[in-house]
Amino acid sequence: MRRRRFLTGAAAGAAAITGAATGCGNLQSGDPNTLTFMFRGSTEERDVFSRAVQLFQDREGVQVDIISTNADQYATKLQTAILGGRTPDVFYFDATMATAYMTNGVLADITPYVESTDLPVEDIWDAGVDLYRFDGDQRGTGPIYGMPKDLGPFSFGYNKTLFEEMGVEPPDPDVPLDWDEFLDRCAQLTGDRSGNGQVDTWGTSVNIGAEIHAYLWSNGADWLDEDLRTVTVDTPEFIEALQYVVDLREVHEVTPSINDTEGLDGYQRWLRGQIGFFPIAPWDLTLYRTLDFEFDLCPYPAGATGTPATFVGSLGIGVAANSATPDKAAELAMFLACDPEAQEIIVGEGQTIPNTRTHAAEWVKDTSVEPQNKQEYIDIVEDYGRFVQDMLTYTPEWLNAFHTNLQPVLEGRRDVGEYLAETQPVMQSFLDAGHEQFRIDQEANS
């Protein structure tokens, strides 16, 4: 049991579905010509990846039994399978769990298969492959324990139609607005478009959990120090960034108020064409292309550094360390990550940006579908995007602690500086506990 101590927190939550999970049978077939593949996603994404898997089956003559679920259920079901020793041959895994899975022998080292495959693995974004390297002490170097399912650049965008209707100058696709310029554009976009005497359009709407990274990084702040050992949320740069976000609503009123979001949140208002600036992630493109307005991409507004910033997400595709057919399992993982025909299916349906540089170079030239400025996604991956540091630490609880009591701050009922000073030691205690658990598990598995 010591080998999976990191999973015990999830085990309590998984206990309720143990019976159901047991009833679904062994998640590895034992047949050398049959693989099990477990993944998550929307109905559309599951259909797309099922088609890609069918292509693999047809080409390789290997049967792949698919186990798919929605995102809300996936983590619990995967943890249950791992705890029961029934890990699927191939499976999605969250990057925040990667170090723990690598340390505790859940994931297979697939380096030999990567080095011998004919698939264009070398064409995958370097950052994507390096994210799943681990040398036993730190991420980013050493053997490869997974393939990137994708890299998800969390881009910023704008409602071109609303800008035109409100007579507002659109943002430059190459030069970020500074915070003052951004606030000015947002003020111009906030108003009574319908003429009913009430504000019904807003400059922006901030999803704090997803967008705070862009504001703090561009202002020279960060969550942790370079060694990932010290929480740094109580710095002046971090305080200034969070205060700016709070003031967008509470002082400048360029985002929907608390009352405005009771019926329709910012995302729903964006879908209705009422928000000027809004995140446009690749996984939303299929839906956004059906909306009644035109949109495009632009850089996030830049703080004191003058350089835009945002995060890059990723899911890993791993191979079970106890798979009876690791060679075929690794081939499936690599196939989904970089095979040109598979990527045509996956990218063509608007689920992600291309996972390979060659495909991306052609993809950005396609102006037949929105957004026109697809290059912004590539700029994020190659230039100014970052991984959130909870993807690199042993456990993500330290970052979760930041959001636990944040709502009064966002509503202007708590002082930003006081909250961050109070929260820093709480976050630090979770971070320290993660480092200690890492040490314990390293010793147990050495």
Salt bridges, closest charged atoms under 4 A:
GLU45 OE2 - LYS149 NZ 2.85
ASP47 OD2 - ARG51 NH1 3.89
ASP126 OD1 - ARG357 NH1 3.43
ASP130 OD1 - ARG133 NE 3.04
ASP150 OD2 - LYS149 NZ 2.99
GLU165 OE1 - ARG193 NH1 3.07
GLU169 OE1 - ARG185 NH2 3.63
ASP222 OD2 - ARG386 NH1 3.74
GLU250 OE2 - ARG249 NE 2.95
ASP339 OD1 - ARG59 NH1 2.58
GLU341 OE2 - ARG59 NH2 2.90
GLU344 OE2 - HIS359 NE2 3.65
GLU349 OE2 - ARG51 NH1 3.48
GLU362 OE2 - LYS365 NZ 3.44
GLU411 OE1 - ARG413 NH2 2.84
GLU422 OE1 - ARG414 NH2 3.37
GLU436 OE2 - ARG439 NH2 2.41
GLU443 OE2 - ARG439 NH1 2.78
